[in-house]
Every structure is written in structure tokens, then in C-alpha cells.
Amino acid sequence: MVTVTAQKDLFGVADDRLPKGFRYSPDIGTPDLQRSVLEAIPALQLRSSRVS
């Protein structure tokens, strides 16, 4: 049985800085997917909101 301990990211992205349940994944999408998401953002009808 192998025991694995938490290890800080070599490039400074520490898991303890992220909200619980989140993880950093630098290669989550292909460059084409990333580009298409960025191109779609300007078309979104975003508005300010206030939560009270």
C-alpha cells in the first residue's frame, strides 16, 4: 500500500489557496475550446447584480 501526502505545486499554485472542492487544472480544454469560449464571452448579456 502506498501513502500519498499533499504536495505543493512546483509552479506555486497551492491547493490550499483554492476553495474547498476546487482544483487547478491548467490543461482542462484544448486551445481551440479555449479560443471558442473567449470568442463567445462578448456576446453574453451580462449585467451587474447585487446580493443583499
N, C-alpha and C positions, 0 to 999 in steps of 0.2 A: 504494500500500500504506500502511495506517495502522498505526502502532505505538501500543499502549495500555500505559501503565505502571500499576503498582499505586497505588491512591489510597485514603487512609483514608476511612472512612465519615464523612459530615458530622455524624452524631449520636454519634460516639465509639465505635462498635463496630468495632474494628480487627481485620482478618482475621488479623493475626499473633498475636492472643491466643487464637485458636481452634486446636484440634488440627489437624494436617495432614489435609487432605481434607474438613474441615468448612467450612461456610459459614453465615452468618447470613441467614435468610430470614424477615423479620417477618410476611409475609402468606402463609404456607405453607398455611393452611387457612382456610376460611370461618368466620365467627363461630359458625354452627350446628355445624360439625365440632368446633371447639374446645370448645364447650359440652358436646357429647356425650362427648368424651374425658374432660373433667373430671368429668362425672357418672358415668362408668364406673370411675374410679380407686378410689373407696371399696369397690367390690365385689371388687377384686382381693385375692387371698390372698397378701400379701407377707410375707416372713419375713426376718429378719437372716441374713446369710451371712458366712462367714469364709474367706478365701482365704489359704492358707499356702504 
